[in-house]
Amino acid sequence: MPKDDELWLDEASGPLVRPYALVRGRTRPGRPELDVVTQLLTSWRGPDQSTLSVEHLEILRLCVRPLSVAEVAAYLDTPIVVAKVLISDLIDRGAIVAGPMSRSAVRPDRKLLQAVLEGVRRL
């Protein structure tokens, strides 16, 4: 147990805060549909910022231009799950808009590709 005069500080990395402390022990995001490639953008009608944590405010600042969930996690230097929980909080408050979720790739029609190839060969 640390003494009162000891600080929870690592000189190389700064204050030590466990990731689960940032999200008050929550391990599942409120929005399970969030994917690492989901695009995020700060909403024009943001919430009362006095009730937000420093991490929430940082996400709002980062997302003034579209960013993916993975990029937000990287900028915050937190695990993806922690970023998803924080982002879910902001989506629920209407502060962040989540873009279309990841789309599955559609394989092009073989006949169409063959027609394009033949057209290119004729040139």
N, C-alpha and C positions, 0 to 999 in steps of 0.2 A: 504494500500500500504506500503510495507516495506521501511524503511529508508535506505540510502546508507550504513550505518554502520552495518545493520542487515544482517546476512547470512541466506540463505535458507538451514539450517542445523538442523537436528534432531540428538542429540548426540547419541541416541540409534541406529539409522538406517543410519546415514551418510547424504550426500547431497540428497535433495528431487528432483527427476527428474520424472516427470509423464511419464508413459509408452508410451503415444502417442508422446511424444517429442523424444523418441528414434527412432521412425520410421517416423518422420516429418509429423505426422497427418494421415498417411495412416492407414486404418482400414481393408483393404482386401489384402491378400497375392497375389503376381503375379502368384503363382502356386496353384490354388484352389484344385488340386488333392492331395496336401500334407495332410497326415493323422497323427494322433498322434503317430502311430506306424511305420511310414515310417522311414527306416534306412538311416542314413547320414554318409558320409565319406569324409574327406578332399581330394580333387583332388591333384594329383602330380604336375599339372600345374596351380598353384594358380595365382591370379591376382596381379596387382601392389598393394602392401599392404599400400602404402602411401595414397591411396584414400579411405581406409576403416575406419569405426568407431571402437571404442574400443570394442563394442559389437560384430561386425563382426569378429574382430581378435580373440576374446574369443571363438566364435563358431568354427572358424578354428582350434584353439588349442584343443578344446574339442573333435572335430571329427577326430582326428588322429586315433582313434579306433571307430568302428561303434557305433553310438548312435541313439536313436529314437528322434523324434521331441519333445515328452513329456519330455524326459530326458534332452535335451538341454534347454528347457524352465525352468525346475526345477533347473538346475545348474546356469542359468542366473538369476533366481528368478524373472522371468517376466511372464506375462500371455501368454497362448498358441498362441493367435493371434499375439502378438508382435513377438514372436519367429518365427512364420511362415513367417511373413513379412521379417524379417532379413534373414532367411534361403532362401527365394525366391530370394532375392537380390544376395546371394552368388551362388545359382544355375544358375541364369541368367549370372553371370560373369564367370561361369565355375570353381569356387573355391570349390564347394561342389558337390558330386555325390549323388543322391538320389536313394536308392535301390528300389526293387519292392514294389509297394504300397500294402496296406493291401489286403490279399487274402480272399475270402469268403470260409468258411469251407464247405467241401463236406461230406455229410453223407455217411458212408460206406454202401455197399450193404448188405441187411439183409441176403441173401443166403450165402454170404461169411462169415459173422459173425457166422451163424448157423453151417457152415462146420467147422470153426475153433473150435467152442465149442464142436462139436461132436468129433473132432480129439483129443482135450485135454482130454475129458472124456474117450476115448479109451486107453489113456496112463495109 
